[in-house]
């Protein structure tokens, strides 16, 4: 099994690239989804978050208002650390469990873990290799403002909580430039997929030797 960390700056199109890899045959573990599941009403993480941040962050159906939480944590590094300390341990536990289930069912799988803050969290050593999806920072800003319907100031706050994209490029094993038409990105992803197939075979042979 090849364990791949997939990341990118906010609004860089990482999820779109992840879906392309899945269509080619990859398995996907989405850290955002794991985090949402960990914070579902009644779960231990949900209870701790409500105790820490107050019931005013809840919607009428008792789910956490992600918009309110974003406003709180993106404006305060200390509050962000508190939230991460609650959520991250549960996410990692579930991630490891899912990795082992995939390994048991498909020993030669290529597994993509979609991790928004992979490099910021120093997680690169948990993977066989990392893939970074990039676009230019100004385009990133425009996409974020359009996607999340936020003003430029809020977009800048969210980007400020991430490592600059050029610093991430220095840390990544492979980089996919997503500043192009979808068809061009698909061709780039297909080429990377072929490379990953070769890497998985080489790893399997090394393990068997």
N, C-alpha and C positions, 0 to 999 in steps of 0.2 A: 504494500500500500504506500502511495505517495501522499504525504501530508503537506498541503500547500496553504500558506497564509495569503489571503487576498485582501488588499486594502487600497485606500485612495483618499484624497481629500474630500470633504463634504461637497456634494453636488458634482462630482467628477464623472459620474456614470458607472460607479463600481457595481451596483446591483444589476445594471443592464449587462455588463460584462460577465457577471456571475451566471446570469441566465443563459448566456451564450455557451459557457462551459458546460452547464447542465445539459443543454441540448446535444452537445457533442459526446456526452456520456459520463460527465463528472458527477460526483456526489457533493452536495452543498450543506454546510452547517452555517446558519445565519446568526451571528452573535446578537444582532438587534432583536431578532425573534426570541432568542433564548432569554434576553433581558426582559422582554415584554412578558413572557410566560412566567418568569421568576417574580414579576411584580403584579401578577393577577390578584384580584381581591381575595383576601383570606390567607394568601401564601405568607410564609415567615418574612420574606423580604418586604412585602406590602405592609405588614404590620409594623416592621421597624421603620419604614419610610414615613408612615403616618405619625408614628411616635416622634420621629425626628423633625419632620417638617410641618406637622399639623394637618388637621382634617380639611382645611381650606384648599388643599391641593387636590381634593377628590371631586370627581364629577358626580352628578346625581345617581348614576348607576354604580358608584363606589370604585370605579376604575380611576387610576391616577391621571390627572390632566397633564399631558405631556407638554403642552404649551406653557403652563404655569411652572412646571418643573424646569423647563429650559430657561425661562426668564430668571429663575432663582439661581441655578447652578452656573449659567454662562456669565453671570455678573459677579460671582464669588467663587474663587478657587477653593476656599475652605468648604463651602457648601457642596461643591463638586466632589471633593475628596470624601466627604461624608457619604454622599450617595454611592460613589464607587465602592467604598468599603462595605456597604450593605449588599450591593447587587453583584459585584464581581465574583466573590467566592462561590455563589450559587451558580452563576453562569459557567465558570470553569468546571465545576463538578459535573454539570449536565453535558458540557462539551466533551469531556473525557469519556463519559458514559456512551455518548453517541459515536465517538470515534471507534471505540471498542466493538460496538454493535456492527458498524460498517465493516470493520476488519474481519470479524467473524463470518459475515455473510459474503464478503467479496474481498479476499486477500490481496487482489491486485487493483483495487479501486484507486482512483485519483480523487482525493477529498479536498475540496476547497472550503476553508473557513473564512467567511466574510467578516472581517474584523475592522470596524471603522478606525479605532485608535491603536492599531497593532504596534507601530513604532513608538508612539507616545507612551505606551504601557511596557515597552521593552520586551515584547513577546516573541521577537523574531527567532529566538533560539528554540522555541517550541515546535518549529516547522522545519521540514526538509529544505524548503525554499520559500521565498516570498515574491508576490507579484503586486506591482503598484500600478494603479490606473491614474493617469494624469491629464489635466488640461491647464491652460494658463490661468494664473490667479484672478485676472480681471474677468475672464469668462466664467470662472468658478463663482465669483461674486454675483454676476448677473444671473446665473442659473439658480443660485441659492435664493436670491430675492424673488425670482419668478416662481420657483417651486414652493417655497414656504410662505409666500406672500408677506415678507418682512421688509422693513426699510433697510437702507444701506448701513445705518449704525448698528442695527441688530445683526445683520449679516457679518459685519466686521468683528463684532464681539464673538460670534460663533467661530469664525475663522481664526481668531486670536487664540482660541483654546486648542488649536491643532498645530502640530509641527509644520513649518513652512514646507511647501511641496518640494522645493529644490533640495532641502535637507533629507527628505524621505527618499529621493532618487538615489542618494549616495548609499542608502542602506538596503535598497531592494535588490533582489536577485535578477528579476526581469521587470521591464517597464512597458506598459501599453499606453501609447498616446491616443487619447480618445477625442482629440480635436479634429474630427473628420466626420464624413458621412457614415451612417450605420453600416453600410456595406463594406466600407474600408476597415472599420473596427472589427467586423466579423472575419475579414481575411486575416487581420493581425491575430485575433484570438485563435483562429484555426491553425495558424503557424505555431503559436505557442503551445497549443494542444498536442501537436505532433512532437514537439520537443519534450513535453511532459511524458508522453508515452514512452519515449526512449529512456528518459530518466527513471521511470518506474521499473522498466525491464532491467536496467542496470542495477538498481537498488535490490531488486528481487534476486538477481544472480549473485550479488555480493552477500546477501543474507543466507543464501543456500550454500555458498562456498564454505 
